[in-house]
């Protein structure tokens, strides 16, 4: 995704209006709330600690994209939907320049960290509230989707991507995934991979005939039925 100029798409999650932004964030206007999932900040540093070298620019680039999303959507509350840091040491070991940039984004917002499998504990020294699940206006925001039907759930973790059958470009596209009753957000971090929404890990999460992948184009988001994916 990571389009920063396209028009957001209005949709509903269990009857609640939501805006899907081409950058990969979700906005609940009625709650003045922005949701972002799987930032995986400091992934490059985590890999370096294990002797695997990645370019050390992922945190700066991801924070810059988040800053642009927040400038497009002035909200009161921000919810980071888990795996905000790539490992337990990410927040504590974050270089000062990145920490300062993140703190600047947090100023003026009620900031909520949802615990993820990569970062189950509160990020050290950053403030904000840490929860397992956040209930908002009849919706449940958590990191890992619940098995089976769960109306009103907004989750991340699975890094959904879509491959459009018969498209000129056969690449995989990060996407929101929803059947109108629940939503799984794309991964926002710039060095994260993705899992095809047709993978068995998504089995049972959506009503198949209603399920759509919401893929960002250059100008807007395109809702594409799962039946048109490959």
N, C-alpha and C positions, 0 to 999 in steps of 0.2 A: 504494500500500500504506500504509505508515506508520500501521498500527494498532499500538498499544502495549500492549493488554491481551488480545488474542486468544490462543488456545492454539496453540502450534507444532504442526506436522504432521511425523510421522515418515515418512521415505521412504528409498530406497536409491539410491546412485550407484555403479554397477559393483560392487555387493555391499557397499558401505560405508554404514553407518547415518548419516543426515543429518537434522537438524532444520531445517525451514523456518519461520522466525519471521515473523509478520504484518507486522513492521516492515520486512522486506526483507533481513534478514541470514540467513546460513546457518551452522549450528553442526555441527561434527564432534565428537561427544562423546568418541569414542575417542582423539582427539588433543588434547582440551581447546582447541579452535581455533574462532574465529569469523571468518567471511569476509564482507566488505562490499565492494560494487563501485560505482564511478562516483559518488563523493561530489561531485565537481566543486566543491570549496571555492573560495571567492572568485570565483565566476562573475560575480556582480554587479560586482565591482571590475574584472574583466577587460573586461566590456562597457563600463564607464565609461571605461576608458582608450582605448576606441575611439569614444567619443562617444555610446554608446547607454546610456541610463539605465534601470537596473532597481532595484527597492527593495533597499537594501543590507543585507538581513536574512538572506540565504540561508545564509551560513556559520554564524551563531549558531544558526539553527533546525536546520540539518543536524547540527551538533555536539551539540545538545541531544537530538535523536532518537537519535544514536549512543550517547550517555551512558546513555539509558534502556535501549537494547538490551543494553549491556554490564552494566547492573545486573541485568537479567533472566537473563543468561547469564554467570556468573563463569567465565572461561576463562583459560588461561595465555598463549595466543598469539592475536594478531589479525593478519589478512591483509587489506590494502586492495588490491583487485584491479584497480588501474589507474585512471587519470583521477581520482585523489584530489584533484588541483587542476586548475582549468579551463585554466590555461596555465603556461608555464615560470616565470613571475614570481610565481605565486600564493603559494608558501610563503615566499619572501623578502620579499614586500610585505605579508604578512598582518599586520593590526593586532595590537598586543601583547595586547589582551584576548582575541582569538580564538586566538592562538598559545598563550597560557597555558592556555586551556581545552583545547586539543588536547593539550598536554604533560601536563596532569593526567590525561587519558584514557590516555595512553601509560604512565604510571607503573604499575609492577607487571605489565606485559605484555611479552612478546617481540613486538615490532611489526615487521611486514614490509610494505614498500611494493613492490608489483608495478608495473613500468614500464608506463605507458599511452601512447596516441598523443598525448594532451594534455600529459602530464608524463613524458617519457622519461628524465629525469635525476633523481637523488636529491633530495628536497626539502631545501633549504639550511637548516642550523641546527636540524633537528628530530630527528636521530638515527634509530635503527631501521636495519633492513637493507633494501637495495634489490636486487631480483632481476628477471630477465625471466620466469622460470618457477620455481615452487616445487613440488617433489615431496614428497607427504605420503601415506604409507601406500598406495602404489599409485595415487594420484590425482595429476593434474597441474593446478596452479592457474596460470592466465595471464590476461592481459587480453583479447586477441582470440581468439575460437574458431578452431580449425584447420579448414580446409576438409575436407569429407568426414567419414566416421566417425572418431571419436576416443574410444574407451571410456575412462572415468576422468577426462575433462577437466571442469574447473570454470572457467568464463570469464564475462566481462561484456561490455562494449563496445556491445552491440546494443540495450540498454535495452528488453527485451521488454515488450509490452503486449498485452492480449487484449480482444476485443470479443465478447461472448456473444450468439450468434444467438437472436433471439426474446425476449431479456430485456426487462423493463419499462424498465430503464435501459440506454440504448444507448451509455453512455460507454465509454471505453477504460480498462482497469484494468492497472496495473503487475503483473507476474507473474514467478514463476520459470518456466522452460521446461525440460522434461526428457522423455526417453524411457526413463529408468531406467539408461542407460549414461553419459550426460553431462548436465551442468546449465549453463544460462546464467542468471545472476542478474539481477534487476531493478536499475535505477539507483536509488541511495539518495538522491542530492542532491535537494532539494525543488524546484529550478527546472529540472530536466532534463526533456526530452521523452521520447517513446517510439516504438518501431517495432513495428507489428503482427507477431505471431509467424507470420502467414501470408504476410508479405512474402517476396519471392524471396531476400532476404539470408539467410534461415534455411534456404533450400532445401539439402537434402543433409546438414544437421547432425543431423537426427533420423530415426529410423525412424518414418514417418508414423503407422502404425496404433497405435503405442505412445506417441506424443508427447502430452503434457498441459501445459496452462497451469495453474499453481498460483496461484490468485487469492485474496487476502485478503478475507474478509468481516468483519463486526463482531465475530464470536465465534471464527472459526477460518478456516483456509485450505481452499479448495475445489479439488480436482483436476478439471479440465475437459478432456476430450479435444479435440484440435485439430479433430475433425470436428464439434464443437458450436459452433465459433467462426465469426465472420463478418468 
